[in-house]
């Protein structure tokens, strides 16, 4: 190999140069995002069943649907909700599913099978399998009091933006569909002797699209267009209705006709107190640069804005700005890391050697970026963090090679001989150390699930950069070193040399004491684990407060809007509230990847408040909770800031199961009461259904039959009075508008008025409702909840700063030991506990492969189980620094800290490999074990300390960054590496003196 390097130096130089140019080109053109994209594993099924109670929806729709969904093998779970008139099923595919389209096809097939068991009057069923799509840009259209007018303007703006490259789709939110209402006058109908059915039939006959054919004139076809459709609202009012005596009256004599928003109210949106309609612009993920995409959006808006005056087009959320800020911050962290590493290398190795070692950084970075882009990679914060972590690690190979060549030159070797000797000695050990690091990250690369998908860029980039750095370290770096290094005349003044000799003497003289010292430190470190908080993922660092509002089930949207407006006015009095957005009837656009989308519900609302800084959110959240407690007792809220990692409804979530509804309710109340009294929990709420009042119309079948009525006639008549019946559609607009026949009051119909309405039989005779039915007030469930077909209730809670989900759940379990749940009740943990468990399970599932790879590389290098065992001792030695470092820095142990531990394992194992490699070479020369160990410590202290220093230095910008995501990982590596490096230089050599005496023996050629 060395001879090939010498013979093809020019070719090697050209290849490296071209790969670096590829990296420069890739960096300037590759797509950019803030966070990775996730597979489409989440979906929502909606089934409409107008008029059915929650109990009927559960029994007739949700359970048959759930039974069919459970037969879809790719499905992980289904979470069903039955409400009056609608069934909702939130479903999720299994973590190992990445090609999701075939799985969603099988879900649709299950839906069609379930439809066969539904009642005939079940309405539309739909599946949204793009539930996790996040809009890159959310625009608000304002400038008019008419929502219908704003909706038309928003639709026009959508047409102006749709051809921008990179747009996947544009959705309108907070808009208002229209209907033409025919408010029938019951008294007029009775006086004229006509029925609503007569009106429906007349409108259907009058509004037909009937072809008139064509005639040929002078060889040309002229279409004949009969005037058979309504041309305007006045034509509807003037529609003649035939009376029983054969005369006619216009429809306006029996009904008031107007055009307006559909009823009941649709979801509503406010931008800083002004009613707006939103355009959510969803970008093509994975192949579009978010920053350039944002520039194109703004350029187009600047072009069309004059055409939309006097309407105002504003940006509510603009993700490309966040992408630019995030990547710029990380790029500066990367630059600072490189500068600090270069300074450390120059200080520890001198200018000439330091320059050679530092030269590998830009080469590895550019080549890795180029290869990452060729593999379809997207530049996001996770990939950049992976590169930052790898900076200090990847320079290790170059340090060892350059140190070795310099040492041979100092011993009087010729340049090419020094190159050959260094590469032949170190290619194997460095390959093994690189392989062990790759093996350490293999579980992260192969793990499945949301957490692994989010962080996969870290192992991908680290493994890529380390592989490139190894190849350059045994090719380009030796050639440069052999050309530019010179033999040093005096190295006795080198402080690192003196320190190396001191450590070597310490190991030589007191190996037993050093081993005892190491064991004591490991025990003390493990004793600190109870003081360390657990956290799955930290909160985001965006200065926004999100208030989820929950009114009691069955609340009308008008009341929800009133309460949300009252809370918004109160929040605006606070100086921290710079901007407040209000969403009623739904949760608004999911402007951040971690936000969960909830189905439309008249009892739901969300407020999003922007504050000056992240620190301002803490006091504002506390004030909001106090304000709601004082002035809005009927309102449940969940207030907090944005999170990180896989989406979840709350950090603490407990699902309660029991076959008996009453027992489950008692268990839910008990868990709710316990969590409210556990330290650190806030916004504790449950979804127990207190029920809603309803009016039962009990029809006397015999009496109804005498009047020529059936129960269906009564139900249809009542439905027509409130919601109304769609008579026809007005087709003169871009989208057909329904013509709805109902009473004047609609859903505002009073109870006394409802009891006095007339029901019409097939002959058109009007019969008072009170003549055929009695009225009874009942109490019925507002909602039923199922998980995988089993009834369930959920208790959830947020956490105060400084508390973890593990502390809350530990407090709950302790309380349940003294006061057990009702017999038969069982609990299931959701939230961060479930996410953390799933992520750890995914890692443990892939861990055996990583361990096998690690053992493979170690045995390939050393061919000794004893030596492999000694090297693996470095892993518990790393805990000496990890746990104290996290406790002292105030960082919780979570998935990010686990990333740091995995990176740390690879680094400390590398240090042990290069140490034992020198020891074995000295043993082969005939030295005794203590002498061999002493020589190994003296020769490898500088490279190991430099690797530690460069890694720690490279991570300092991350450790002190304003981000909430990366400091726990950085501190885990820094503290663990600083402690384990010293122990690796002392304890591992000491163990070698006790367990190793001779070089690895050759296989004995024994007689057969």
Helices and strands as residue ranges (DSSP letters): H 2-7, H 9-29, E 42-48, H 54-57, I 58-62, H 63-69, E 75-83, E 86-93, H 100-115, E 125-128, E 135-142, H 147-161, E 167-173, E 178-184, H 186-192, H 196-206, E 214-217, E 220-223, H 233-237, E 240-242, E 248-250, G 251-253, E 255-261, E 268-271, E 274-275, E 277-283, H 290-304, G 305-308, E 312-318, H 319-374, H 381-410, H 415-446, H 450-473, H 476-484, H 495-509, H 511-527, G 529-531, E 544-550, H 557-572, E 579-584, E 604-610, H 616-631, E 636-641, E 652-657, H 661-677, E 681-686, E 692-699, H 701-706, H 711-722, E 725-730, E 737-743, G 746-748, H 751-755, E 758-760, E 766-768, H 769-772, E 773-780, E 783-787, E 790-799, H 805-818, E 826-830, H 831-862, H 865-889, H 895-924, H 929-959, H 967-983, I 984-988, H 989-995
